[in-house]
């Protein structure tokens, strides 16, 4: 047992062999870098970057409009109505003036646009990184959107091709189109396109249309301050519209002038002088909308096609202003006290039928219903001249006599108001004092109700008319326009003119022939002259005395009042100017004792006084 243990001990204690020397294993050698490796990555990045860019461009251009179509047709055909002096009174559709070139307009107009919209216009390529950075800094520092970074070319791209949508995609499309425009056109060409296509409010596209709309002159005649007004409008055409917001437009013009002075385009002295000269004209007339609606009513039939129309009308703005002011003064004063809610007035040239002024109510902004052309009302005694004309045509004369006493026709007895019967009076006196019983007897001499209705229709009064004796007292229905034209025949020697609102027309800048003024004979000259003398007596000594202006001017006319004071009329003429007036309420409610010889006759006198001796047409 001990031997065994010893042997094991001896084996275990054997001396170890010398340690082996371990050499470190070197790492595997890396292959040498190829000089083409970076070139390969650059090619790959370029290819895939180009693919990505192409994809982005494809997405952005997928729904863009065709540029050739957008450049040639971007608006609705427009209609521009001008007054007799060329001032614009109304527009419809998109109004475009003459195409202007930079050489045609004052240099300060394009300079003003560049100064306020894009000072670096001549330096950038459609997108201005400096301008974008500046706008971003200003907006961040002020905490609000105070500046925009769009260039003038970007604005043009948006106006020509894009919608007003606000999105990053649309802005990217705008930038893409701006680059295309800069590649396609020169700077001067871009500026010309901008000046001719930019929307400036009031339906006006381009500086020439806006110049004519807001100042009544072509763009070639713009002054420095007027150019500043137009240059300031693209920022907010509706809010800065010179017609509806003249103070805001003037304030923006001051900003433009200051920008022009800052850039050295004009001196500080020139800017200060232009600021002092800013005087935006007030809107020519508030209520010529009724006239404009009447003129535009049948334009589609008269001028077929899609041409831009510029129509010179017969409206005299001075006369229109007088009519509006006098009508409003009467309705707000004595008319208000007498419960008169509405009124209508027409001025017409007897010889031509040209409408010089038309007020279809009290305020076009609150009611577009035209009481001068659309309302059919009973004319009362203003209808009597047609009854008396029938008697003259049956052989009577103004000097013939007629009974003025009481009359009973099948239980109907017309009254004479405050007139005290004299027994027999002349036809001239019967018309001058509007004696009802005498007028009914004159009707009987003239062939009755059917004959009177026939005379009225011959004079353009469409009716309807009753087939009984009440027609002598004006119980039919007429419009003020019909009555005004009919009375023009008495002033015109028996010739009935056709009412006209247009004097000249241009389609896409080319003259369009219009039918000349026309009139048809509806009464013999001697009979028309006799009625005219009788109507002069109405104003000189009869129910129309309140219409006689001072100075001895000869005025002819007739008053009319319907039952319960629902309608009050004055129809008359002075020289070659015919005036028609109606007062009443839309619901037919009674006024307070308003007769044709009171407020309507008074209004006629005030209008004639306002027009003075140089009244249109005579």
C-alpha positions, 0 to 999 in steps of 0.5 A: 500500500505504501509503495503504490502511494509513493509511485504515484507521488513520484509520477506527479512530481515530474518536472514540467517541460520548458514552456513553448514560445507563442507567436502572435497571429497577424490579422488578415490583410485588408484588400487595397481600397479601389479609387473607383469606389467613391465614384460608384457611390456618386453615380448611384446617388446621382442616378437615384437622386435624379429618379427621386427628383423626376418622381417629385416633378412628375407628382407636382406636374401631374395635375398642372394646367396646360401652360399654352391654354392658361396663357391664352384663356384665363378669364370670363368674357367681361362687360364694362358699362361707361357713362357718357363721359367715359367713366365706368359705372358697372362691370360684369364678368372679368374686365380687361382693358387694352393690352399695354407694353412697358413703353406705353405706360409711365415708367413709374408704374412698373417701378412702383410694382417692383419696389413694393412687390419684388425689389430683387426682380431683376436679379433672381431666377424666379425664386429668391432665397434671400427674399425667402430668408428675409421674410422668414426672419421678419415673420419669426421676429414679429410672431406673425406673417408680416412678409411673404417670400414669393417673387413677382414671377411666383405671383404671376405663376399663381395668377396664371396657372394655379388656384388660391389653395394654401399648401406646400404642394401648391407652393412647390408647383408655384416655384416650378412654374416660376422657373419655367416662366423665367426660362420662357420669357425675358424680365420685361416680358414677364413684367408686361404679362404681370401688368396685363393679367394681375387682378386689381379688384372690382372685376378688373384684370390688368392695369389698364382696366383698373385705371379706367375703372378707378380713375376713368383714364387709360394706364398711359395717363397715370400719375405717380400717385395713381400708379402707387395706388394700383401697385398696392392693390395686388396685396389685397384687391378686395380690402384695398378696393379704391371704390369701397375702401378709398382710405385703405387704398390711399394708405397702401399707396403711401407705403408704395411711395415710401418703398419707391423712395427707399430704393431710390426710384424717386426722391423723398421730395417727389414721394412727399408731393405725390402723397399730398396729391392722393385724391381717390375719386368717389364712386360716380353714383350709388344707385346706377345699378338699376340702369346697369341691370336694365341695359344688361338685360338683353345683352346675350341676344344683342351681342352673341359670342364671348367677346369682351364688351365695352359699352358706352351708355346714355347715362349722364352721371351729373343728372343721375347724381342730381336725381339720387340726391333730390329723391333721397332728400325728399323721401327722408324728409317730407316723404317720411312724414307722409309715409312715402317709402319708395320712389322712382325717377326717369330722365329721357331725351324726347328726340332720341329716347336716350335714358339720362338718369334712372332711379328704380327705388330709394337704395339699390343696395337694399333692393334691386327691384326696379320700380321704374321698369318692372313695377306696374301701377295705376297712373291715375290722372296722368293717363288723361292726356291719352283720353283727351288726345282721343277726343281731339282725333275725333274732332274736338278742340281744346277750346270746346266745352264739357260739363263738369257737374256730377255724373252717374254711370250705372251706380258709379259716380266719380268724384271731383275732390275739392273742385267746385263745379262751374257747369261748363269748362273747356277741355283745356281747363278740364285737363289743367284742373284734372276734373274727373267728371269732365274727363269721363264725358270726354272719354265718351266723346272719344269713343269709349274705353276701347278707343282710349285703350287703343290710343294708349297701346299705340303710345307703348302702354301695354296695360292691362286696361279696364273696359269701362269708364274708369279707364279715364281716371287711370285705373289701368296699369303701366310702368314708369318707363312706358309712361315716360316714353309716351309723354316724350311723344307729346314733346316730340311732335307725335313721334314715340321714341324707343327707350335706349341705354346704349350709345356705342359698343366695342367687342374686343376693342373693335367697334360694333354697329348699333341701331340708331335712335328710332321713333314711330309716329303715334299722333298727328303733329297738330294733335301732339302740339295741342296736347303739349299746350294743354300740359303747359297749362297744367303746370302754369295754372293747374294741378302741376303748379308745384313743378314750375321752377323759378325763372320762367322756364316753360314746363309741361306736365300732368299729375296723377293720384290713385285711390286712397293715395296709393300712387302719386305721379308727375309726368312732364317735360321741359324743352327736350327733357322728359321727366317721370316720377312715381311715389308710393309704397311697395305693398300698396299701402296708403300715403298720407294725402300725397297727391301728384301735385304735391311731393311728385311735382315738387320733386320734379321742380327740384330736379330741374333746378338741380340740373339748371339751364344745361339740363341734358336734352334741352 
